[in-house]
Amino acid sequence: MIMELLADPQIWISLLTLSALEIVLGIDNLVFLTILADRLPEAQRPAARRLGLAFALITRLMLLGSLSWIINLTEPVFSILDRAVSWRDIILIGGGLFLLAKATHEIHGSLEGEDEGKPDGGKALAAGFAATIIQIGILDIVFSLDSVITAVGMVDELEVMIAAVIVAVVLMLVAAGPLSAFVSKHPTVKMLALSFLLLVGTSLIADGLGYHIPKGYLYFSMGFSVLVEGLNLAARRKRQAVQLRNSL
């Protein structure tokens, strides 16, 4: 059976297409993970990123292993004002609200410096690490739901879905370190990433309420913002280089 799948060119095309889509869908997950891990001491950040992505992989594989349950998530549970509400809607709305609250809290902390002056003992570090992993795990469930539903809608073979999810998570693991270092080095990029989380949270709530916002709109907005910020970074580096030469 496996050899037959490997010999089918259509399977490889499906794997590449789904892997690329899973990577794109995992961008918001990776940004959230990077922001949370950045609040930890530098020595704990790699472990937090690895555990967060490991939990994301486990969650996706567990959801893929229960496809019938995934399908039932879209069945109506109750109705409000003649609109049917499913468990998927409830999960998306809850995850969106959590993401809005967390991103707002992070923005406030970045601007007001609320963590300055707090004790930084061993117990506090351990509690902070555990709380970070729990928060990553909660949002992993929401992001995994979106990812798995997309996979189920695109491909029929479970083996291809599992392989695409593994490829996407492995590439996210490779990109997590450089992305975290870049965000930590540039405060304006971190603020931009937090604004992305606000955008994604709003999109999740809208989707849960039945107002689907095409992903293309979100990714175009993010891509355009990243392009503008990249130009700003390049301009700042150029000004710094000119000032250095003038000082000499």
C-alpha positions, 0 to 999 in steps of 0.5 A, spaced: 500 500 500 505 504 501 509 503 495 503 504 491 502 511 494 509 513 493 509 510 486 503 515 484 505 522 482 499 525 484 500 523 491 507 527 491 503 533 488 498 532 493 503 532 498 507 538 496 501 542 495 498 540 502 505 541 505 505 548 503 498 550 505 500 547 512 506 551 512 502 558 510 497 556 515 502 555 521 505 562 520 500 565 525 501 559 530 509 560 529 508 568 530 504 566 537 509 561 539 515 566 538 512 572 542 510 568 548 517 564 548 521 571 547 518 573 554 522 567 557 529 567 559 534 566 553 536 559 556 529 557 556 526 559 549 529 553 545 526 548 550 519 552 550 519 553 542 520 545 541 515 543 546 510 548 543 511 545 536 511 538 539 504 539 542 502 542 535 504 536 532 501 531 537 495 535 537 494 535 529 496 528 529 491 526 534 485 530 530 487 526 524 486 520 527 479 522 529 476 524 522 469 522 524 470 527 530 472 532 526 466 532 521 462 532 527 465 538 530 461 542 524 454 539 526 450 544 530 449 544 537 444 549 538 441 555 535 442 563 537 437 568 533 436 562 528 443 561 527 446 554 528 452 554 532 457 548 532 463 546 537 467 548 531 464 555 532 465 555 539 472 553 539 474 558 534 470 564 538 474 562 544 481 561 541 480 568 538 478 572 544 484 568 548 488 571 542 485 578 542 486 578 550 493 575 550 496 580 544 493 586 547 496 584 554 503 583 550 502 590 547 501 593 554 507 590 557 511 592 551 509 599 552 508 600 559 514 595 562 509 592 567 514 586 568 520 591 570 522 590 578 518 583 579 522 578 583 525 573 578 526 567 583 527 560 581 519 558 582 517 564 578 521 562 572 518 555 573 511 558 573 512 562 567 515 557 563 509 552 565 504 558 564 507 559 557 507 552 555 500 551 557 498 558 553 501 555 547 498 548 548 491 552 548 492 556 541 495 550 538 488 546 539 485 552 535 490 553 530 490 545 529 483 545 528 483 550 522 489 546 519 486 539 520 480 541 517 483 544 511 487 537 510 481 533 510 478 538 505 484 537 500 486 530 500 483 523 501 489 519 503 490 519 511 498 518 510 499 524 505 495 528 511 500 526 516 506 526 512 504 534 510 503 535 517 510 533 519 513 536 514 510 543 516 512 542 523 519 540 522 520 546 517 516 551 523 521 548 528 527 550 523 524 557 522 522 558 530 529 560 532 531 565 527 524 568 527 525 569 535 532 572 534 530 577 529 523 579 533 527 580 539 532 584 536 527 589 533 522 591 537 518 594 532 517 587 528 515 584 535 509 590 535 508 588 528 507 581 530 503 582 535 498 586 531 498 580 526 495 576 532 490 581 533 488 580 526 488 573 526 484 573 533 479 577 529 478 573 523 477 567 528 471 570 532 468 572 525 469 565 522 466 562 528 460 567 527 459 565 520 463 571 517 468 568 513 474 572 511 478 569 506 485 567 508 488 571 502 486 577 505 490 576 511 496 574 508 496 579 503 495 584 509 501 581 513 505 581 507 505 588 505 506 590 512 512 586 513 515 589 506 514 596 509 517 594 515 523 591 511 524 597 508 524 601 514 529 597 517 533 597 511 533 605 511 535 605 518 541 601 517 543 606 511 542 612 516 546 608 521 552 607 516 552 614 514 552 617 521 558 612 522 562 614 516 561 622 518 563 620 525 570 618 522 
